[in-house]
Amino acid sequence: MAMPLGFKISAAVILLLTLLVNIRKPSDLAVGAWIPAEIVSFLWWATGVTKLDSLDADAIVAVQQRVAALTPRGAAVHVDAVTHMTVPSGDGYDIPAVLYHPNSTARALNEQLMVTVYLHGGGWVLGSAASVDAVARALAVQTNGLVLSVDYRMAPRHPFPTPVDDGVAVVRWALKHAASVGGDPRRVAVAGDSAGGNLGAAVALSLAGPRLLVEAGAWRSPLCAAVLVSPPLSHAYAARNAGSHARYAHRYLLLRRVMVAMWSVYLAGPRPDPERVAVTGRDWRASPLEAPAWRLRALPPTLLPYAAAEILADEIEDFAAAAAATGARGVALRRYERTVHGFFTSGAPEARECVTFAAGFLRDHCAR
Ligand SMILES: *[C@@H]1O[C@H](CO)[C@@H](O)[C@H](O)[C@H]1NC(C)=O
């Protein structure tokens, strides 16, 4: 954590003041959700995340480094093997990924395990495979499957659609080549939290087709399942400032200001042009809620866990309803009442319950 001392001291003072001002705990939140959320809200400001959309690329990279230094690492459960590898992208880049293998017995028996491709969160700008190490390990152990956690390229240097393209490339690789690392290419799922859930949705929708077969009900996704935790799914909802976006705009970790800034940098790069943000934001690969009905219908069984007190609640609920209305089967909402955005990777009791539930969902839908 290379921070100047002056910064540390003023950060500590402002943090204390923030906590004193906000000392009344909202009755709908658990303490374990409320206090970290208020601290992170403060850190967004202290590290520069709230003004991401007014910075140039170098300054955003500096913000990325500050946030990475402050991101806690969860307690890691043991897995049999952790391998760093790369997967080729369509444009000649080697996408780094971390492969978690949970079971030496299965490996010794040459038994193929299911594969979950995991896409980390962080608003398409922050985060890394390392930042979700604890969740990736827990999913590997609890699914008795491989987890391939992807360091997809991110904004500001690689705005939309590169992060989606990298996600698609890794999933397509797994569907073809999983056997080369001990995985079962017929049992590949995608999972992700926050922006990673948005990318997971875009990846699953990208694999849909051909349209006539989907509409005739004669097509199944090559993915056995998707788990999309608290995903942003519509740029229009973030831009509109209504419903859950208005209700939780200034509280509980994912501030509306932060979400809007992240969307802008994702959609149009550093110092984003508002016109371009608006146009790109309507692309369904950026805003999966805008996907045509036939693509929604082609989703694999999809679990959508989310927090009741998060700005994204409305778009997540509307996405599930829109998908179900097209005839997509197995789309399931799971609402966590007393927690906030980001709970999945927090190590809190809700997180442990959710990881276990998600692993059960993956196991059930990806059984041999
Ligand atoms: C590991 O793989 C073996 C062989 O398939 C299986 O019997 C065992 O249940 C697996 N272990 C766990 C913890 O799932």
The ligand as a Gaussian input file, in Angstrom:
#p B3LYP/6-31G(d) Opt

LIG

0 1
 C      -13.235000     -35.973000      -6.277000
 O      -13.330000     -36.853000      -7.366000
 C      -13.638000     -38.180000      -7.001000
 C      -13.546000     -39.028000      -8.248000
 O      -14.511000     -38.655000      -9.151000
 C      -15.025000     -38.212000      -6.383000
 O      -15.346000     -39.535000      -5.998000
 C      -15.031000     -37.292000      -5.167000
 O      -16.348000     -37.215000      -4.660000
 C      -14.553000     -35.903000      -5.531000
 N      -14.401000     -35.102000      -4.334000
 C      -15.223000     -34.119000      -4.021000
 C      -14.899000     -33.390000      -2.759000
 O      -16.184000     -33.795000      -4.674000

